[in-house]
């Protein structure tokens, strides 16, 4: 259920390498817990965020939740489609990225969960 090529956080974000950069989104588990997503607030490109720091919020019909950075880096882009179609997070959570990062310490990826470990977290 959780793609093996992604890494995961216990806060329910995923991260994937894309060339020399990394894209970040939320997991299927997170979007199911939130329900229908109606708004996503993301940082401006150029912002530097640290691993574990909140970088934005996601609003659904149920709640507003913070989004946390899986690794440290500079935001180089945000997904422009989310401004007009935030619901795409619900339909394709592991394909719908939110931010693109230029990592300052790619070694931080080693502390993240693989698909198997993340599946165990959400099953408990």
LINRA-V150706 format. One record per pair of residues at least 24 apart in sequence whose ideal C-beta (glycine too) atoms are under 7 Angstrom apart, sorted by sequence separation. I is the first residue (numbers start at 1). J is the second residue. D is the distance in Angstrom with one decimal. If there is no record, write none. Layout:
# LINRA-V150706
i->I j->J d->D
i->I j->J d->D
This chain:
# LINRA-V150706
i->34 j->58 d->6.6
i->36 j->60 d->5.7
i->49 j->73 d->6.7
i->75 j->99 d->5.2
i->76 j->100 d->5.1
i->2 j->27 d->6.8
i->35 j->60 d->4.7
i->36 j->61 d->4.8
i->76 j->101 d->6.7
i->34 j->60 d->3.9
i->35 j->61 d->5.2
i->48 j->74 d->5.1
i->49 j->75 d->6.6
i->75 j->101 d->6.2
i->76 j->102 d->5.2
i->1 j->28 d->6.8
i->35 j->62 d->4.5
i->74 j->101 d->6.7
i->34 j->62 d->6.1
i->46 j->74 d->6.8
i->47 j->75 d->4.8
i->73 j->101 d->3.7
i->74 j->102 d->4.8
i->34 j->63 d->6.5
i->46 j->75 d->6.7
i->73 j->102 d->5.3
i->45 j->75 d->5.3
i->71 j->101 d->6.8
i->73 j->103 d->4.3
i->34 j->65 d->6.5
i->45 j->76 d->5.8
i->67 j->98 d->6.7
i->72 j->103 d->6.9
i->73 j->104 d->5.1
i->26 j->58 d->6.8
i->43 j->75 d->5.2
i->45 j->77 d->5.7
i->71 j->103 d->5.5
i->72 j->104 d->4.8
i->45 j->78 d->6.7
i->72 j->105 d->5.5
i->71 j->105 d->6.9
i->42 j->78 d->4.2
i->72 j->108 d->6.2
i->71 j->108 d->4.2
i->71 j->109 d->6.1
i->40 j->82 d->4.6
i->70 j->112 d->5.9
i->55 j->99 d->6.6
i->24 j->70 d->6.0
i->40 j->86 d->4.9
i->39 j->86 d->5.6
i->38 j->86 d->6.0
i->22 j->71 d->6.7
i->37 j->86 d->4.8
i->37 j->87 d->5.7
i->36 j->87 d->6.6
i->37 j->89 d->4.6
i->37 j->90 d->5.5
i->13 j->67 d->6.7
i->36 j->90 d->6.3
i->13 j->68 d->6.1
i->15 j->70 d->4.3
i->21 j->76 d->6.2
i->15 j->71 d->6.5
i->42 j->98 d->5.9
i->43 j->99 d->7.0
i->11 j->68 d->4.5
i->13 j->70 d->5.3
i->42 j->99 d->6.0
i->51 j->108 d->5.1
i->31 j->89 d->5.4
i->40 j->98 d->6.5
i->9 j->68 d->6.6
i->31 j->90 d->5.2
i->9 j->70 d->5.0
i->31 j->93 d->4.6
i->7 j->70 d->6.8
i->26 j->89 d->6.4
i->28 j->93 d->4.6
i->27 j->93 d->6.1
i->28 j->94 d->6.5
i->26 j->93 d->6.0
i->25 j->93 d->6.4
i->25 j->94 d->6.8
i->25 j->96 d->5.5
i->25 j->97 d->4.9
i->24 j->97 d->6.4
i->25 j->98 d->5.3
i->23 j->97 d->3.8
i->24 j->98 d->5.7
i->24 j->99 d->5.1
i->23 j->100 d->5.3
i->24 j->101 d->6.5
i->21 j->100 d->5.3
i->22 j->101 d->4.8
i->14 j->94 d->6.3
i->21 j->101 d->6.3
i->21 j->102 d->5.6
i->22 j->103 d->5.8
i->6 j->94 d->6.6
i->3 j->94 d->5.4
i->29 j->122 d->4.5
i->15 j->112 d->6.8
i->7 j->109 d->5.7
i->9 j->112 d->6.1
i->8 j->112 d->6.1
i->9 j->113 d->7.0
i->7 j->112 d->3.9
i->8 j->113 d->4.4
i->7 j->113 d->6.7
i->7 j->114 d->6.8
i->6 j->115 d->6.8
i->8 j->118 d->3.7
i->4 j->115 d->4.8
i->10 j->121 d->5.9
i->3 j->115 d->6.5
i->2 j->115 d->4.2
i->2 j->118 d->5.5
i->2 j->119 d->5.7
i->1 j->119 d->6.8
